[in-house]
Amino acid sequence: MILPQKHVSISESMYGFGAELAALINHEIEIDELWKKYKDSNIPYKHNFDMFILALDYLFIIGAINVDDRGCIILASE
């Protein structure tokens, strides 16, 4: 689900997932490394790769992350 609703928790929504991904980005990271870091994490609700990409798109659109010349993801605050 994209938005949290009455029967959809925030961790199951794209917004909550985006926040969880942003918390995992503590340095410049490649997308496959971030995917592996997410899959190995103890985040309770596991999303598929499509939702992973949507959450990264959302973070990029709101200006929370940037992509450098090599394609690595960085937090906008860095």
PDB file with SEQRES, HELIX, SHEET and CRYST1 records, atoms N, CA, C and O in Angstrom:
SEQRES   1 A   78  MET ILE LEU PRO GLN LYS HIS VAL SER ILE SER GLU SER          
SEQRES   2 A   78  MET TYR GLY PHE GLY ALA GLU LEU ALA ALA LEU ILE ASN          
SEQRES   3 A   78  HIS GLU ILE GLU ILE ASP GLU LEU TRP LYS LYS TYR LYS          
SEQRES   4 A   78  ASP SER ASN ILE PRO TYR LYS HIS ASN PHE ASP MET PHE          
SEQRES   5 A   78  ILE LEU ALA LEU ASP TYR LEU PHE ILE ILE GLY ALA ILE          
SEQRES   6 A   78  ASN VAL ASP ASP ARG GLY CYS ILE ILE LEU ALA SER GLU          
HELIX    1 AA1 ILE A   10  GLU A   12  5                                   3    
HELIX    2 AA2 MET A   14  LEU A   24  1                                  11    
HELIX    3 AA3 ILE A   31  LYS A   39  1                                   9    
HELIX    4 AA4 PHE A   49  ILE A   61  1                                  13    
SHEET    1 AA1 2 ILE A  65  VAL A  67  0                                        
SHEET    2 AA1 2 ILE A  73  LEU A  75 -1                                        
CRYST1    1.000    1.000    1.000  90.00  90.00  90.00 P 1           1          
ATOM      1  N   MET A   1       0.833  -1.176   0.000  1.00  0.00           N  
ATOM      2  CA  MET A   1       0.000   0.000   0.000  1.00  0.00           C  
ATOM      3  C   MET A   1       0.881   1.244   0.000  1.00  0.00           C  
ATOM      4  O   MET A   1       1.957   1.264   0.598  1.00  0.00           O  
ATOM      5  N   ILE A   2       0.414   2.250  -0.663  1.00  0.00           N  
ATOM      6  CA  ILE A   2       1.181   3.482  -0.746  1.00  0.00           C  
ATOM      7  C   ILE A   2       0.937   4.360   0.475  1.00  0.00           C  
ATOM      8  O   ILE A   2       1.882   4.901   1.049  1.00  0.00           O  
ATOM      9  N   LEU A   3      -0.314   4.506   0.871  1.00  0.00           N  
ATOM     10  CA  LEU A   3      -0.647   5.360   2.011  1.00  0.00           C  
ATOM     11  C   LEU A   3      -1.091   4.525   3.206  1.00  0.00           C  
ATOM     12  O   LEU A   3      -1.727   3.486   3.033  1.00  0.00           O  
ATOM     13  N   PRO A   4      -0.759   4.972   4.422  1.00  0.00           N  
ATOM     14  CA  PRO A   4      -1.301   4.273   5.587  1.00  0.00           C  
ATOM     15  C   PRO A   4      -2.812   4.502   5.668  1.00  0.00           C  
ATOM     16  O   PRO A   4      -3.295   5.594   5.369  1.00  0.00           O  
ATOM     17  N   GLN A   5      -3.538   3.489   6.065  1.00  0.00           N  
ATOM     18  CA  GLN A   5      -4.986   3.583   6.201  1.00  0.00           C  
ATOM     19  C   GLN A   5      -5.397   2.919   7.506  1.00  0.00           C  
ATOM     20  O   GLN A   5      -4.552   2.539   8.317  1.00  0.00           O  
ATOM     21  N   LYS A   6      -6.687   2.786   7.695  1.00  0.00           N  
ATOM     22  CA  LYS A   6      -7.196   2.202   8.932  1.00  0.00           C  
ATOM     23  C   LYS A   6      -6.605   0.816   9.188  1.00  0.00           C  
ATOM     24  O   LYS A   6      -6.253   0.489  10.321  1.00  0.00           O  
ATOM     25  N   HIS A   7      -6.497   0.008   8.143  1.00  0.00           N  
ATOM     26  CA  HIS A   7      -6.019  -1.359   8.299  1.00  0.00           C  
ATOM     27  C   HIS A   7      -4.636  -1.570   7.688  1.00  0.00           C  
ATOM     28  O   HIS A   7      -4.207  -2.708   7.500  1.00  0.00           O  
ATOM     29  N   VAL A   8      -3.942  -0.487   7.379  1.00  0.00           N  
ATOM     30  CA  VAL A   8      -2.579  -0.561   6.840  1.00  0.00           C  
ATOM     31  C   VAL A   8      -1.680   0.252   7.760  1.00  0.00           C  
ATOM     32  O   VAL A   8      -1.835   1.467   7.886  1.00  0.00           O  
ATOM     33  N   SER A   9      -0.747  -0.429   8.396  1.00  0.00           N  
ATOM     34  CA  SER A   9       0.133   0.276   9.332  1.00  0.00           C  
ATOM     35  C   SER A   9       1.121   1.158   8.572  1.00  0.00           C  
ATOM     36  O   SER A   9       1.324   0.990   7.370  1.00  0.00           O  
ATOM     37  N   ILE A  10       1.721   2.084   9.281  1.00  0.00           N  
ATOM     38  CA  ILE A  10       2.684   2.995   8.658  1.00  0.00           C  
ATOM     39  C   ILE A  10       3.873   2.222   8.093  1.00  0.00           C  
ATOM     40  O   ILE A  10       4.407   2.608   7.053  1.00  0.00           O  
ATOM     41  N   SER A  11       4.301   1.145   8.746  1.00  0.00           N  
ATOM     42  CA  SER A  11       5.449   0.378   8.251  1.00  0.00           C  
ATOM     43  C   SER A  11       5.135  -0.363   6.959  1.00  0.00           C  
ATOM     44  O   SER A  11       6.046  -0.709   6.207  1.00  0.00           O  
ATOM     45  N   GLU A  12       3.854  -0.608   6.692  1.00  0.00           N  
ATOM     46  CA  GLU A  12       3.459  -1.263   5.454  1.00  0.00           C  
ATOM     47  C   GLU A  12       3.274  -0.271   4.317  1.00  0.00           C  
ATOM     48  O   GLU A  12       3.192  -0.676   3.157  1.00  0.00           O  
ATOM     49  N   SER A  13       3.206   1.024   4.624  1.00  0.00           N  
ATOM     50  CA  SER A  13       2.979   2.035   3.594  1.00  0.00           C  
ATOM     51  C   SER A  13       4.294   2.484   2.969  1.00  0.00           C  
ATOM     52  O   SER A  13       5.363   2.272   3.542  1.00  0.00           O  
ATOM     53  N   MET A  14       4.212   3.099   1.801  1.00  0.00           N  
ATOM     54  CA  MET A  14       5.400   3.604   1.126  1.00  0.00           C  
ATOM     55  C   MET A  14       6.047   4.719   1.937  1.00  0.00           C  
ATOM     56  O   MET A  14       7.273   4.823   1.973  1.00  0.00           O  
ATOM     57  N   TYR A  15       5.246   5.549   2.584  1.00  0.00           N  
ATOM     58  CA  TYR A  15       5.791   6.656   3.376  1.00  0.00           C  
ATOM     59  C   TYR A  15       6.625   6.129   4.544  1.00  0.00           C  
ATOM     60  O   TYR A  15       7.738   6.598   4.783  1.00  0.00           O  
ATOM     61  N   GLY A  16       6.088   5.171   5.252  1.00  0.00           N  
ATOM     62  CA  GLY A  16       6.828   4.579   6.365  1.00  0.00           C  
ATOM     63  C   GLY A  16       8.057   3.839   5.890  1.00  0.00           C  
ATOM     64  O   GLY A  16       9.113   3.898   6.521  1.00  0.00           O  
ATOM     65  N   PHE A  17       7.918   3.141   4.774  1.00  0.00           N  
ATOM     66  CA  PHE A  17       9.046   2.410   4.202  1.00  0.00           C  
ATOM     67  C   PHE A  17      10.146   3.380   3.784  1.00  0.00           C  
ATOM     68  O   PHE A  17      11.330   3.104   3.977  1.00  0.00           O  
ATOM     69  N   GLY A  18       9.753   4.514   3.212  1.00  0.00           N  
ATOM     70  CA  GLY A  18      10.733   5.533   2.838  1.00  0.00           C  
ATOM     71  C   GLY A  18      11.512   6.026   4.045  1.00  0.00           C  
ATOM     72  O   GLY A  18      12.725   6.222   3.968  1.00  0.00           O  
ATOM     73  N   ALA A  19      10.824   6.225   5.154  1.00  0.00           N  
ATOM     74  CA  ALA A  19      11.493   6.664   6.383  1.00  0.00           C  
ATOM     75  C   ALA A  19      12.464   5.603   6.884  1.00  0.00           C  
ATOM     76  O   ALA A  19      13.558   5.923   7.349  1.00  0.00           O  
ATOM     77  N   GLU A  20      12.059   4.340   6.788  1.00  0.00           N  
ATOM     78  CA  GLU A  20      12.943   3.255   7.214  1.00  0.00           C  
ATOM     79  C   GLU A  20      14.176   3.171   6.323  1.00  0.00           C  
ATOM     80  O   GLU A  20      15.281   2.938   6.813  1.00  0.00           O  
ATOM     81  N   LEU A  21      13.994   3.361   5.013  1.00  0.00           N  
ATOM     82  CA  LEU A  21      15.140   3.347   4.100  1.00  0.00           C  
ATOM     83  C   LEU A  21      16.077   4.516   4.372  1.00  0.00           C  
ATOM     84  O   LEU A  21      17.296   4.350   4.375  1.00  0.00           O  
ATOM     85  N   ALA A  22      15.512   5.692   4.599  1.00  0.00           N  
ATOM     86  CA  ALA A  22      16.341   6.871   4.885  1.00  0.00           C  
ATOM     87  C   ALA A  22      17.194   6.632   6.130  1.00  0.00           C  
ATOM     88  O   ALA A  22      18.337   7.083   6.199  1.00  0.00           O  
ATOM     89  N   ALA A  23      16.643   5.930   7.101  1.00  0.00           N  
ATOM     90  CA  ALA A  23      17.397   5.636   8.324  1.00  0.00           C  
ATOM     91  C   ALA A  23      18.557   4.681   8.060  1.00  0.00           C  
ATOM     92  O   ALA A  23      19.537   4.675   8.806  1.00  0.00           O  
ATOM     93  N   LEU A  24      18.455   3.875   7.007  1.00  0.00           N  
ATOM     94  CA  LEU A  24      19.530   2.935   6.670  1.00  0.00           C  
ATOM     95  C   LEU A  24      20.666   3.594   5.888  1.00  0.00           C  
ATOM     96  O   LEU A  24      21.754   3.029   5.782  1.00  0.00           O  
ATOM     97  N   ILE A  25      20.422   4.774   5.345  1.00  0.00           N  
ATOM     98  CA  ILE A  25      21.435   5.460   4.533  1.00  0.00           C  
ATOM     99  C   ILE A  25      22.273   6.334   5.464  1.00  0.00           C  
ATOM    100  O   ILE A  25      21.901   7.466   5.774  1.00  0.00           O  
ATOM    101  N   ASN A  26      23.404   5.796   5.902  1.00  0.00           N  
ATOM    102  CA  ASN A  26      24.270   6.562   6.791  1.00  0.00           C  
ATOM    103  C   ASN A  26      25.580   6.970   6.119  1.00  0.00           C  
ATOM    104  O   ASN A  26      26.443   7.584   6.747  1.00  0.00           O  
ATOM    105  N   HIS A  27      25.719   6.628   4.861  1.00  0.00           N  
ATOM    106  CA  HIS A  27      26.867   7.026   4.050  1.00  0.00           C  
ATOM    107  C   HIS A  27      26.476   6.860   2.581  1.00  0.00           C  
ATOM    108  O   HIS A  27      25.401   6.344   2.275  1.00  0.00           O  
ATOM    109  N   GLU A  28      27.342   7.294   1.688  1.00  0.00           N  
ATOM    110  CA  GLU A  28      27.105   7.100   0.253  1.00  0.00           C  
ATOM    111  C   GLU A  28      26.965   5.600  -0.001  1.00  0.00           C  
ATOM    112  O   GLU A  28      27.816   4.812   0.412  1.00  0.00           O  
ATOM    113  N   ILE A  29      25.885   5.211  -0.683  1.00  0.00           N  
ATOM    114  CA  ILE A  29      25.598   3.782  -0.828  1.00  0.00           C  
ATOM    115  C   ILE A  29      25.018   3.503  -2.210  1.00  0.00           C  
ATOM    116  O   ILE A  29      24.249   4.304  -2.742  1.00  0.00           O  
ATOM    117  N   GLU A  30      25.386   2.370  -2.785  1.00  0.00           N  
ATOM    118  CA  GLU A  30      24.831   1.950  -4.073  1.00  0.00           C  
ATOM    119  C   GLU A  30      23.485   1.280  -3.832  1.00  0.00           C  
ATOM    120  O   GLU A  30      23.217   0.767  -2.746  1.00  0.00           O  
ATOM    121  N   ILE A  31      22.650   1.294  -4.855  1.00  0.00           N  
ATOM    122  CA  ILE A  31      21.280   0.798  -4.703  1.00  0.00           C  
ATOM    123  C   ILE A  31      21.247  -0.684  -4.320  1.00  0.00           C  
ATOM    124  O   ILE A  31      20.425  -1.085  -3.496  1.00  0.00           O  
ATOM    125  N   ASP A  32      22.123  -1.498  -4.903  1.00  0.00           N  
ATOM    126  CA  ASP A  32      22.119  -2.919  -4.558  1.00  0.00           C  
ATOM    127  C   ASP A  32      22.619  -3.155  -3.136  1.00  0.00           C  
ATOM    128  O   ASP A  32      22.169  -4.084  -2.464  1.00  0.00           O  
ATOM    129  N   GLU A  33      23.541  -2.324  -2.680  1.00  0.00           N  
ATOM    130  CA  GLU A  33      24.019  -2.419  -1.300  1.00  0.00           C  
ATOM    131  C   GLU A  33      22.910  -2.024  -0.319  1.00  0.00           C  
ATOM    132  O   GLU A  33      22.760  -2.638   0.737  1.00  0.00           O  
ATOM    133  N   LEU A  34      22.136  -0.996  -0.675  1.00  0.00           N  
ATOM    134  CA  LEU A  34      21.015  -0.577   0.174  1.00  0.00           C  
ATOM    135  C   LEU A  34      19.940  -1.661   0.213  1.00  0.00           C  
ATOM    136  O   LEU A  34      19.368  -1.918   1.273  1.00  0.00           O  
ATOM    137  N   TRP A  35      19.656  -2.301  -0.926  1.00  0.00           N  
ATOM    138  CA  TRP A  35      18.676  -3.385  -0.968  1.00  0.00           C  
ATOM    139  C   TRP A  35      19.114  -4.525  -0.049  1.00  0.00           C  
ATOM    140  O   TRP A  35      18.309  -5.056   0.716  1.00  0.00           O  
ATOM    141  N   LYS A  36      20.395  -4.899  -0.127  1.00  0.00           N  
ATOM    142  CA  LYS A  36      20.908  -5.969   0.736  1.00  0.00           C  
ATOM    143  C   LYS A  36      20.836  -5.555   2.205  1.00  0.00           C  
ATOM    144  O   LYS A  36      20.455  -6.356   3.058  1.00  0.00           O  
ATOM    145  N   LYS A  37      21.199  -4.319   2.498  1.00  0.00           N  
ATOM    146  CA  LYS A  37      21.147  -3.813   3.870  1.00  0.00           C  
ATOM    147  C   LYS A  37      19.709  -3.858   4.396  1.00  0.00           C  
ATOM    148  O   LYS A  37      19.477  -4.213   5.551  1.00  0.00           O  
ATOM    149  N   TYR A  38      18.753  -3.497   3.546  1.00  0.00           N  
ATOM    150  CA  TYR A  38      17.340  -3.556   3.932  1.00  0.00           C  
ATOM    151  C   TYR A  38      16.903  -5.002   4.179  1.00  0.00           C  
ATOM    152  O   TYR A  38      16.263  -5.284   5.192  1.00  0.00           O  
ATOM    153  N   LYS A  39      17.235  -5.913   3.275  1.00  0.00           N  
ATOM    154  CA  LYS A  39      16.821  -7.311   3.411  1.00  0.00           C  
ATOM    155  C   LYS A  39      17.420  -7.953   4.663  1.00  0.00           C  
ATOM    156  O   LYS A  39      16.807  -8.838   5.260  1.00  0.00           O  
ATOM    157  N   ASP A  40      18.616  -7.509   5.063  1.00  0.00           N  
ATOM    158  CA  ASP A  40      19.269  -8.053   6.252  1.00  0.00           C  
ATOM    159  C   ASP A  40      18.834  -7.355   7.545  1.00  0.00           C  
ATOM    160  O   ASP A  40      19.205  -7.783   8.638  1.00  0.00           O  
ATOM    161  N   SER A  41      18.051  -6.288   7.419  1.00  0.00           N  
ATOM    162  CA  SER A  41      17.650  -5.513   8.599  1.00  0.00           C  
ATOM    163  C   SER A  41      16.541  -6.232   9.367  1.00  0.00           C  
ATOM    164  O   SER A  41      15.990  -7.233   8.907  1.00  0.00           O  
ATOM    165  N   ASN A  42      16.232  -5.701  10.535  1.00  0.00           N  
ATOM    166  CA  ASN A  42      15.156  -6.284  11.344  1.00  0.00           C  
ATOM    167  C   ASN A  42      13.854  -5.499  11.206  1.00  0.00           C  
ATOM    168  O   ASN A  42      13.026  -5.508  12.117  1.00  0.00           O  
ATOM    169  N   ILE A  43      13.669  -4.825  10.079  1.00  0.00           N  
ATOM    170  CA  ILE A  43      12.419  -4.117   9.807  1.00  0.00           C  
ATOM    171  C   ILE A  43      11.312  -5.170   9.701  1.00  0.00           C  
ATOM    172  O   ILE A  43      11.437  -6.110   8.916  1.00  0.00           O  
ATOM    173  N   PRO A  44      10.234  -5.030  10.477  1.00  0.00           N  
ATOM    174  CA  PRO A  44       9.250  -6.111  10.593  1.00  0.00           C  
ATOM    175  C   PRO A  44       8.491  -6.454   9.311  1.00  0.00           C  
ATOM    176  O   PRO A  44       8.255  -7.632   9.042  1.00  0.00           O  
ATOM    177  N   TYR A  45       8.107  -5.465   8.523  1.00  0.00           N  
ATOM    178  CA  TYR A  45       7.333  -5.738   7.311  1.00  0.00           C  
ATOM    179  C   TYR A  45       8.268  -5.715   6.110  1.00  0.00           C  
ATOM    180  O   TYR A  45       8.931  -4.707   5.867  1.00  0.00           O  
ATOM    181  N   LYS A  46       8.332  -6.796   5.365  1.00  0.00           N  
ATOM    182  CA  LYS A  46       9.235  -6.884   4.217  1.00  0.00           C  
ATOM    183  C   LYS A  46       8.497  -6.528   2.923  1.00  0.00           C  
ATOM    184  O   LYS A  46       7.483  -7.135   2.580  1.00  0.00           O  
ATOM    185  N   HIS A  47       9.029  -5.536   2.224  1.00  0.00           N  
ATOM    186  CA  HIS A  47       8.476  -5.081   0.953  1.00  0.00           C  
ATOM    187  C   HIS A  47       9.226  -5.739  -0.199  1.00  0.00           C  
ATOM    188  O   HIS A  47      10.333  -6.246  -0.018  1.00  0.00           O  
ATOM    189  N   ASN A  48       8.618  -5.728  -1.383  1.00  0.00           N  
ATOM    190  CA  ASN A  48       9.290  -6.259  -2.563  1.00  0.00           C  
ATOM    191  C   ASN A  48      10.133  -5.158  -3.222  1.00  0.00           C  
ATOM    192  O   ASN A  48      10.113  -4.006  -2.788  1.00  0.00           O  
ATOM    193  N   PHE A  49      10.866  -5.527  -4.263  1.00  0.00           N  
ATOM    194  CA  PHE A  49      11.785  -4.590  -4.912  1.00  0.00           C  
ATOM    195  C   PHE A  49      11.038  -3.439  -5.582  1.00  0.00           C  
ATOM    196  O   PHE A  49      11.548  -2.319  -5.619  1.00  0.00           O  
ATOM    197  N   ASP A  50       9.849  -3.690  -6.109  1.00  0.00           N  
ATOM    198  CA  ASP A  50       9.059  -2.613  -6.726  1.00  0.00           C  
ATOM    199  C   ASP A  50       8.732  -1.519  -5.713  1.00  0.00           C  
ATOM    200  O   ASP A  50       8.861  -0.333  -6.017  1.00  0.00           O  
ATOM    201  N   MET A  51       8.312  -1.908  -4.520  1.00  0.00           N  
ATOM    202  CA  MET A  51       8.010  -0.927  -3.479  1.00  0.00           C  
ATOM    203  C   MET A  51       9.285  -0.235  -3.009  1.00  0.00           C  
ATOM    204  O   MET A  51       9.255   0.941  -2.645  1.00  0.00           O  
ATOM    205  N   PHE A  52      10.397  -0.952  -3.013  1.00  0.00           N  
ATOM    206  CA  PHE A  52      11.702  -0.376  -2.670  1.00  0.00           C  
ATOM    207  C   PHE A  52      12.033   0.772  -3.620  1.00  0.00           C  
ATOM    208  O   PHE A  52      12.448   1.846  -3.185  1.00  0.00           O  
ATOM    209  N   ILE A  53      11.848   0.542  -4.911  1.00  0.00           N  
ATOM    210  CA  ILE A  53      12.126   1.580  -5.913  1.00  0.00           C  
ATOM    211  C   ILE A  53      11.142   2.741  -5.768  1.00  0.00           C  
ATOM    212  O   ILE A  53      11.546   3.900  -5.862  1.00  0.00           O  
ATOM    213  N   LEU A  54       9.866   2.451  -5.542  1.00  0.00           N  
ATOM    214  CA  LEU A  54       8.879   3.518  -5.331  1.00  0.00           C  
ATOM    215  C   LEU A  54       9.231   4.376  -4.118  1.00  0.00           C  
ATOM    216  O   LEU A  54       9.102   5.599  -4.163  1.00  0.00           O  
ATOM    217  N   ALA A  55       9.667   3.749  -3.054  1.00  0.00           N  
ATOM    218  CA  ALA A  55      10.041   4.498  -1.848  1.00  0.00           C  
ATOM    219  C   ALA A  55      11.263   5.372  -2.115  1.00  0.00           C  
ATOM    220  O   ALA A  55      11.327   6.502  -1.631  1.00  0.00           O  
ATOM    221  N   LEU A  56      12.236   4.866  -2.881  1.00  0.00           N  
ATOM    222  CA  LEU A  56      13.398   5.682  -3.240  1.00  0.00           C  
ATOM    223  C   LEU A  56      12.989   6.840  -4.143  1.00  0.00           C  
ATOM    224  O   LEU A  56      13.493   7.953  -3.991  1.00  0.00           O  
ATOM    225  N   ASP A  57      12.081   6.586  -5.080  1.00  0.00           N  
ATOM    226  CA  ASP A  57      11.556   7.667  -5.929  1.00  0.00           C  
ATOM    227  C   ASP A  57      10.899   8.745  -5.075  1.00  0.00           C  
ATOM    228  O   ASP A  57      11.120   9.937  -5.286  1.00  0.00           O  
ATOM    229  N   TYR A  58      10.098   8.321  -4.117  1.00  0.00           N  
ATOM    230  CA  TYR A  58       9.428   9.254  -3.214  1.00  0.00           C  
ATOM    231  C   TYR A  58      10.451  10.093  -2.443  1.00  0.00           C  
ATOM    232  O   TYR A  58      10.304  11.312  -2.344  1.00  0.00           O  
ATOM    233  N   LEU A  59      11.478   9.452  -1.901  1.00  0.00           N  
ATOM    234  CA  LEU A  59      12.507  10.180  -1.157  1.00  0.00           C  
ATOM    235  C   LEU A  59      13.241  11.172  -2.052  1.00  0.00           C  
ATOM    236  O   LEU A  59      13.591  12.267  -1.610  1.00  0.00           O  
ATOM    237  N   PHE A  60      13.476  10.796  -3.305  1.00  0.00           N  
ATOM    238  CA  PHE A  60      14.148  11.699  -4.244  1.00  0.00           C  
ATOM    239  C   PHE A  60      13.249  12.892  -4.587  1.00  0.00           C  
ATOM    240  O   PHE A  60      13.710  14.033  -4.619  1.00  0.00           O  
ATOM    241  N   ILE A  61      11.984  12.626  -4.839  1.00  0.00           N  
ATOM    242  CA  ILE A  61      11.041  13.687  -5.217  1.00  0.00           C  
ATOM    243  C   ILE A  61      10.885  14.722  -4.106  1.00  0.00           C  
ATOM    244  O   ILE A  61      10.788  15.917  -4.386  1.00  0.00           O  
ATOM    245  N   ILE A  62      10.859  14.280  -2.857  1.00  0.00           N  
ATOM    246  CA  ILE A  62      10.704  15.237  -1.757  1.00  0.00           C  
ATOM    247  C   ILE A  62      12.035  15.863  -1.341  1.00  0.00           C  
ATOM    248  O   ILE A  62      12.075  16.700  -0.438  1.00  0.00           O  
ATOM    249  N   GLY A  63      13.120  15.460  -1.997  1.00  0.00           N  
ATOM    250  CA  GLY A  63      14.420  16.065  -1.721  1.00  0.00           C  
ATOM    251  C   GLY A  63      15.151  15.491  -0.525  1.00  0.00           C  
ATOM    252  O   GLY A  63      16.077  16.118  -0.009  1.00  0.00           O  
ATOM    253  N   ALA A  64      14.753  14.308  -0.071  1.00  0.00           N  
ATOM    254  CA  ALA A  64      15.404  13.690   1.084  1.00  0.00           C  
ATOM    255  C   ALA A  64      16.702  12.983   0.709  1.00  0.00           C  
ATOM    256  O   ALA A  64      17.608  12.865   1.534  1.00  0.00           O  
ATOM    257  N   ILE A  65      16.794  12.511  -0.543  1.00  0.00           N  
ATOM    258  CA  ILE A  65      18.016  11.860  -1.016  1.00  0.00           C  
ATOM    259  C   ILE A  65      18.432  12.475  -2.343  1.00  0.00           C  
ATOM    260  O   ILE A  65      17.628  13.088  -3.045  1.00  0.00           O  
ATOM    261  N   ASN A  66      19.700  12.297  -2.666  1.00  0.00           N  
ATOM    262  CA  ASN A  66      20.247  12.704  -3.957  1.00  0.00           C  
ATOM    263  C   ASN A  66      21.005  11.532  -4.547  1.00  0.00           C  
ATOM    264  O   ASN A  66      21.324  10.568  -3.851  1.00  0.00           O  
ATOM    265  N   VAL A  67      21.288  11.622  -5.834  1.00  0.00           N  
ATOM    266  CA  VAL A  67      22.077  10.609  -6.519  1.00  0.00           C  
ATOM    267  C   VAL A  67      23.292  11.312  -7.099  1.00  0.00           C  
ATOM    268  O   VAL A  67      23.161  12.310  -7.807  1.00  0.00           O  
ATOM    269  N   ASP A  68      24.484  10.786  -6.797  1.00  0.00           N  
ATOM    270  CA  ASP A  68      25.692  11.432  -7.296  1.00  0.00           C  
ATOM    271  C   ASP A  68      26.009  10.968  -8.719  1.00  0.00           C  
ATOM    272  O   ASP A  68      25.251  10.197  -9.308  1.00  0.00           O  
ATOM    273  N   ASP A  69      27.124  11.435  -9.266  1.00  0.00           N  
ATOM    274  CA  ASP A  69      27.500  11.130 -10.650  1.00  0.00           C  
ATOM    275  C   ASP A  69      27.745   9.646 -10.886  1.00  0.00           C  
ATOM    276  O   ASP A  69      27.613   9.172 -12.015  1.00  0.00           O  
ATOM    277  N   ARG A  70      28.096   8.915  -9.851  1.00  0.00           N  
ATOM    278  CA  ARG A  70      28.358   7.478  -9.981  1.00  0.00           C  
ATOM    279  C   ARG A  70      27.114   6.637  -9.738  1.00  0.00           C  
ATOM    280  O   ARG A  70      27.169   5.410  -9.826  1.00  0.00           O  
ATOM    281  N   GLY A  71      25.982   7.289  -9.431  1.00  0.00           N  
ATOM    282  CA  GLY A  71      24.740   6.565  -9.187  1.00  0.00           C  
ATOM    283  C   GLY A  71      24.545   6.139  -7.749  1.00  0.00           C  
ATOM    284  O   GLY A  71      23.629   5.374  -7.449  1.00  0.00           O  
ATOM    285  N   CYS A  72      25.392   6.623  -6.854  1.00  0.00           N  
ATOM    286  CA  CYS A  72      25.257   6.300  -5.434  1.00  0.00           C  
ATOM    287  C   CYS A  72      24.219   7.209  -4.781  1.00  0.00           C  
ATOM    288  O   CYS A  72      24.068   8.372  -5.154  1.00  0.00           O  
ATOM    289  N   ILE A  73      23.519   6.663  -3.814  1.00  0.00           N  
ATOM    290  CA  ILE A  73      22.482   7.396  -3.091  1.00  0.00           C  
ATOM    291  C   ILE A  73      23.111   8.032  -1.855  1.00  0.00           C  
ATOM    292  O   ILE A  73      23.871   7.391  -1.130  1.00  0.00           O  
ATOM    293  N   ILE A  74      22.783   9.299  -1.627  1.00  0.00           N  
ATOM    294  CA  ILE A  74      23.243   9.998  -0.429  1.00  0.00           C  
ATOM    295  C   ILE A  74      22.067  10.767   0.166  1.00  0.00           C  
ATOM    296  O   ILE A  74      21.166  11.195  -0.556  1.00  0.00           O  
ATOM    297  N   LEU A  75      22.082  10.938   1.473  1.00  0.00           N  
ATOM    298  CA  LEU A  75      21.064  11.771   2.112  1.00  0.00           C  
ATOM    299  C   LEU A  75      21.288  13.213   1.711  1.00  0.00           C  
ATOM    300  O   LEU A  75      22.433  13.651   1.592  1.00  0.00           O  
ATOM    301  N   ALA A  76      20.234  13.947   1.505  1.00  0.00           N  
ATOM    302  CA  ALA A  76      20.344  15.343   1.079  1.00  0.00           C  
ATOM    303  C   ALA A  76      20.990  16.207   2.150  1.00  0.00           C  
ATOM    304  O   ALA A  76      21.560  17.251   1.835  1.00  0.00           O  
ATOM    305  N   SER A  77      20.913  15.798   3.396  1.00  0.00           N  
ATOM    306  CA  SER A  77      21.487  16.587   4.483  1.00  0.00           C  
ATOM    307  C   SER A  77      23.002  16.462   4.561  1.00  0.00           C  
ATOM    308  O   SER A  77      23.641  17.212   5.299  1.00  0.00           O  
ATOM    309  N   GLU A  78      23.590  15.531   3.815  1.00  0.00           N  
ATOM    310  CA  GLU A  78      25.051  15.339   3.856  1.00  0.00           C  
ATOM    311  C   GLU A  78      25.746  16.261   2.889  1.00  0.00           C  
ATOM    312  O   GLU A  78      26.972  16.240   2.788  1.00  0.00           O  
TER     313      GLU A  78                                                      
END                                                                             
